[in-house]
Amino acid sequence: MPGELSRNAPPSTSGPPASASGPPAPGQRADARHNRARLLQAAREAYALNGTDVSSSAIARRAGVGAATLYRHFPTRGSLIAAAFSEQLSQCVTALDEALQDDDPWRGLRNVLTKVCLMQAQDRGFSAAFLSQFPDAPDVHHERARAEASLARLVQRAKDSGQLRKDFDPSDVTLLLLANNGVVRETPAASMTASRRLLAYFLQSCQPTDGTPLPQPAPLRLDDLYTPPRRTT
């Protein structure tokens, strides 16, 4: 099946189309809303177990609906992934907003990193959603842009307070997310244990030291880490 699911998608016959990654459109029929909810639940469950490489046809079967129903609600693979993880992405942005209100910049930064690493350890699909770009889901792009701006401010506050080493770079958080994704194991208990230990090492290394400099930061942004998901139909 081609990369864009919309090429073979039939026209909608169930009322006004819903936003691909947002809530159902006003006036949408009750059965259409029900099918959309079932699809999102099936996608979240499948992605949590196996990551975002699960095929759209498998998700439709898991939800107990036909492929045409899936296409009407989510014309592309990216729109389904974005909608499935929109709540977690919003939680990340909210956590950053709360951290910026914390009187202790180091505590705020530590709490954000703890929450995001926890989401990764609990859900195998979260990393792919958080580190991917979805051209057909501009709201996701907007949320991630807000997150990056808030993270940069949070890092600077912690530096200014003397609680974070001066050569720390916001891209180091991306390195943490990549490393944390790599330690996620098959069992939740093993994932949580490995994630907590990795984060503890990372936080200790972030605190001011004897002045030994780090190598140059990697030129990484969340937006730069996109790899198109493999098509498995």
Contacts in CASP RR format, 6 or more apart in sequence:
PFRMAT RR
TARGET T0000
AUTHOR 0000-0000-0000
METHOD contacts of the structure
MODEL  1
MPGELSRNAPPSTSGPPASASGPPAPGQRADARHNRARLLQAAREAYALN
GTDVSSSAIARRAGVGAATLYRHFPTRGSLIAAAFSEQLSQCVTALDEAL
QDDDPWRGLRNVLTKVCLMQAQDRGFSAAFLSQFPDAPDVHHERARAEAS
LARLVQRAKDSGQLRKDFDPSDVTLLLLANNGVVRETPAASMTASRRLLA
YFLQSCQPTDGTPLPQPAPLRLDDLYTPPRRTT
1 8 0 8 1.000
1 56 0 8 1.000
1 57 0 8 1.000
1 231 0 8 1.000
1 233 0 8 1.000
2 8 0 8 1.000
2 231 0 8 1.000
3 76 0 8 1.000
3 77 0 8 1.000
3 231 0 8 1.000
4 75 0 8 1.000
4 76 0 8 1.000
5 56 0 8 1.000
5 70 0 8 1.000
5 71 0 8 1.000
5 74 0 8 1.000
5 75 0 8 1.000
5 76 0 8 1.000
5 77 0 8 1.000
6 71 0 8 1.000
6 75 0 8 1.000
6 76 0 8 1.000
8 71 0 8 1.000
9 68 0 8 1.000
9 71 0 8 1.000
9 72 0 8 1.000
9 75 0 8 1.000
10 68 0 8 1.000
10 71 0 8 1.000
10 72 0 8 1.000
12 72 0 8 1.000
13 72 0 8 1.000
14 28 0 8 1.000
14 29 0 8 1.000
14 31 0 8 1.000
14 32 0 8 1.000
14 72 0 8 1.000
15 25 0 8 1.000
15 27 0 8 1.000
15 28 0 8 1.000
15 29 0 8 1.000
15 32 0 8 1.000
16 25 0 8 1.000
16 26 0 8 1.000
16 27 0 8 1.000
16 28 0 8 1.000
17 25 0 8 1.000
17 72 0 8 1.000
18 24 0 8 1.000
18 25 0 8 1.000
18 28 0 8 1.000
18 32 0 8 1.000
18 36 0 8 1.000
18 73 0 8 1.000
19 25 0 8 1.000
19 139 0 8 1.000
20 74 0 8 1.000
20 75 0 8 1.000
20 76 0 8 1.000
20 78 0 8 1.000
20 79 0 8 1.000
20 82 0 8 1.000
20 83 0 8 1.000
20 136 0 8 1.000
20 137 0 8 1.000
21 79 0 8 1.000
21 82 0 8 1.000
21 83 0 8 1.000
21 86 0 8 1.000
21 134 0 8 1.000
21 137 0 8 1.000
21 139 0 8 1.000
21 140 0 8 1.000
22 83 0 8 1.000
22 86 0 8 1.000
22 139 0 8 1.000
24 32 0 8 1.000
24 33 0 8 1.000
24 36 0 8 1.000
28 36 0 8 1.000
32 72 0 8 1.000
32 73 0 8 1.000
35 63 0 8 1.000
35 65 0 8 1.000
35 69 0 8 1.000
35 73 0 8 1.000
36 73 0 8 1.000
38 63 0 8 1.000
38 64 0 8 1.000
38 65 0 8 1.000
39 59 0 8 1.000
39 60 0 8 1.000
39 63 0 8 1.000
39 65 0 8 1.000
39 69 0 8 1.000
39 70 0 8 1.000
39 73 0 8 1.000
39 74 0 8 1.000
39 80 0 8 1.000
40 83 0 8 1.000
40 84 0 8 1.000
41 63 0 8 1.000
42 59 0 8 1.000
42 60 0 8 1.000
42 62 0 8 1.000
42 63 0 8 1.000
42 64 0 8 1.000
43 54 0 8 1.000
43 59 0 8 1.000
43 63 0 8 1.000
43 80 0 8 1.000
43 81 0 8 1.000
43 83 0 8 1.000
43 84 0 8 1.000
44 84 0 8 1.000
44 85 0 8 1.000
45 62 0 8 1.000
46 54 0 8 1.000
46 58 0 8 1.000
46 59 0 8 1.000
46 62 0 8 1.000
47 54 0 8 1.000
47 81 0 8 1.000
47 84 0 8 1.000
47 85 0 8 1.000
47 123 0 8 1.000
47 124 0 8 1.000
47 125 0 8 1.000
47 126 0 8 1.000
47 128 0 8 1.000
47 129 0 8 1.000
48 122 0 8 1.000
48 123 0 8 1.000
48 124 0 8 1.000
48 125 0 8 1.000
49 124 0 8 1.000
50 124 0 8 1.000
51 124 0 8 1.000
51 125 0 8 1.000
51 128 0 8 1.000
52 81 0 8 1.000
52 125 0 8 1.000
52 128 0 8 1.000
52 129 0 8 1.000
52 132 0 8 1.000
52 229 0 8 1.000
53 229 0 8 1.000
53 230 0 8 1.000
53 232 0 8 1.000
54 232 0 8 1.000
55 231 0 8 1.000
55 232 0 8 1.000
55 233 0 8 1.000
56 67 0 8 1.000
56 70 0 8 1.000
56 74 0 8 1.000
56 77 0 8 1.000
56 80 0 8 1.000
56 233 0 8 1.000
57 67 0 8 1.000
57 233 0 8 1.000
59 70 0 8 1.000
59 80 0 8 1.000
60 66 0 8 1.000
60 67 0 8 1.000
60 69 0 8 1.000
60 70 0 8 1.000
63 70 0 8 1.000
70 80 0 8 1.000
74 80 0 8 1.000
74 83 0 8 1.000
75 136 0 8 1.000
76 136 0 8 1.000
77 229 0 8 1.000
77 231 0 8 1.000
78 132 0 8 1.000
78 134 0 8 1.000
78 136 0 8 1.000
78 137 0 8 1.000
78 229 0 8 1.000
79 134 0 8 1.000
79 136 0 8 1.000
79 137 0 8 1.000
81 128 0 8 1.000
81 129 0 8 1.000
81 132 0 8 1.000
81 134 0 8 1.000
81 229 0 8 1.000
82 129 0 8 1.000
82 134 0 8 1.000
82 136 0 8 1.000
82 137 0 8 1.000
82 139 0 8 1.000
82 140 0 8 1.000
83 137 0 8 1.000
84 129 0 8 1.000
85 125 0 8 1.000
85 126 0 8 1.000
85 129 0 8 1.000
85 130 0 8 1.000
86 139 0 8 1.000
86 140 0 8 1.000
88 119 0 8 1.000
88 123 0 8 1.000
88 126 0 8 1.000
88 129 0 8 1.000
88 130 0 8 1.000
89 129 0 8 1.000
89 130 0 8 1.000
89 140 0 8 1.000
89 143 0 8 1.000
89 144 0 8 1.000
89 147 0 8 1.000
90 143 0 8 1.000
91 115 0 8 1.000
91 119 0 8 1.000
92 112 0 8 1.000
92 115 0 8 1.000
92 116 0 8 1.000
92 119 0 8 1.000
92 130 0 8 1.000
92 143 0 8 1.000
92 147 0 8 1.000
93 143 0 8 1.000
93 146 0 8 1.000
93 147 0 8 1.000
93 150 0 8 1.000
95 111 0 8 1.000
95 112 0 8 1.000
95 115 0 8 1.000
95 116 0 8 1.000
96 112 0 8 1.000
96 146 0 8 1.000
96 147 0 8 1.000
96 150 0 8 1.000
96 151 0 8 1.000
96 154 0 8 1.000
97 150 0 8 1.000
98 108 0 8 1.000
98 111 0 8 1.000
99 108 0 8 1.000
99 109 0 8 1.000
99 111 0 8 1.000
99 112 0 8 1.000
99 150 0 8 1.000
99 154 0 8 1.000
100 108 0 8 1.000
100 150 0 8 1.000
100 153 0 8 1.000
100 154 0 8 1.000
100 157 0 8 1.000
102 108 0 8 1.000
102 111 0 8 1.000
105 154 0 8 1.000
105 157 0 8 1.000
105 158 0 8 1.000
105 160 0 8 1.000
105 161 0 8 1.000
105 163 0 8 1.000
105 164 0 8 1.000
106 158 0 8 1.000
106 161 0 8 1.000
106 163 0 8 1.000
106 164 0 8 1.000
108 154 0 8 1.000
109 154 0 8 1.000
109 155 0 8 1.000
109 158 0 8 1.000
109 164 0 8 1.000
110 203 0 8 1.000
112 151 0 8 1.000
112 154 0 8 1.000
113 173 0 8 1.000
113 176 0 8 1.000
113 199 0 8 1.000
113 202 0 8 1.000
113 203 0 8 1.000
114 199 0 8 1.000
116 130 0 8 1.000
116 177 0 8 1.000
117 176 0 8 1.000
117 177 0 8 1.000
117 180 0 8 1.000
117 195 0 8 1.000
117 196 0 8 1.000
117 198 0 8 1.000
117 199 0 8 1.000
118 192 0 8 1.000
118 195 0 8 1.000
119 126 0 8 1.000
119 130 0 8 1.000
120 126 0 8 1.000
120 127 0 8 1.000
120 130 0 8 1.000
120 177 0 8 1.000
120 180 0 8 1.000
120 181 0 8 1.000
120 184 0 8 1.000
120 195 0 8 1.000
121 180 0 8 1.000
121 184 0 8 1.000
121 188 0 8 1.000
121 191 0 8 1.000
121 192 0 8 1.000
121 194 0 8 1.000
121 195 0 8 1.000
122 188 0 8 1.000
122 191 0 8 1.000
122 192 0 8 1.000
124 184 0 8 1.000
127 177 0 8 1.000
127 180 0 8 1.000
127 181 0 8 1.000
127 184 0 8 1.000
128 229 0 8 1.000
130 144 0 8 1.000
130 177 0 8 1.000
130 222 0 8 1.000
131 177 0 8 1.000
131 178 0 8 1.000
131 181 0 8 1.000
131 222 0 8 1.000
131 225 0 8 1.000
131 226 0 8 1.000
132 225 0 8 1.000
132 226 0 8 1.000
132 227 0 8 1.000
132 229 0 8 1.000
133 141 0 8 1.000
133 223 0 8 1.000
133 226 0 8 1.000
134 140 0 8 1.000
134 141 0 8 1.000
141 223 0 8 1.000
144 222 0 8 1.000
144 223 0 8 1.000
147 222 0 8 1.000
148 170 0 8 1.000
148 221 0 8 1.000
148 222 0 8 1.000
148 223 0 8 1.000
151 170 0 8 1.000
151 173 0 8 1.000
152 170 0 8 1.000
155 164 0 8 1.000
155 168 0 8 1.000
155 169 0 8 1.000
155 170 0 8 1.000
155 173 0 8 1.000
158 164 0 8 1.000
158 168 0 8 1.000
159 165 0 8 1.000
159 166 0 8 1.000
159 168 0 8 1.000
162 208 0 8 1.000
163 207 0 8 1.000
163 208 0 8 1.000
164 206 0 8 1.000
164 207 0 8 1.000
164 208 0 8 1.000
165 206 0 8 1.000
165 207 0 8 1.000
165 208 0 8 1.000
165 209 0 8 1.000
165 211 0 8 1.000
165 214 0 8 1.000
166 208 0 8 1.000
167 213 0 8 1.000
167 214 0 8 1.000
168 206 0 8 1.000
169 217 0 8 1.000
171 217 0 8 1.000
171 218 0 8 1.000
171 219 0 8 1.000
171 220 0 8 1.000
171 221 0 8 1.000
172 206 0 8 1.000
172 217 0 8 1.000
174 218 0 8 1.000
174 220 0 8 1.000
174 221 0 8 1.000
174 222 0 8 1.000
174 225 0 8 1.000
175 218 0 8 1.000
175 220 0 8 1.000
176 198 0 8 1.000
176 199 0 8 1.000
176 202 0 8 1.000
178 225 0 8 1.000
179 198 0 8 1.000
179 202 0 8 1.000
180 195 0 8 1.000
180 198 0 8 1.000
180 199 0 8 1.000
183 191 0 8 1.000
183 194 0 8 1.000
183 195 0 8 1.000
183 198 0 8 1.000
184 191 0 8 1.000
184 194 0 8 1.000
184 195 0 8 1.000
185 191 0 8 1.000
185 194 0 8 1.000
END
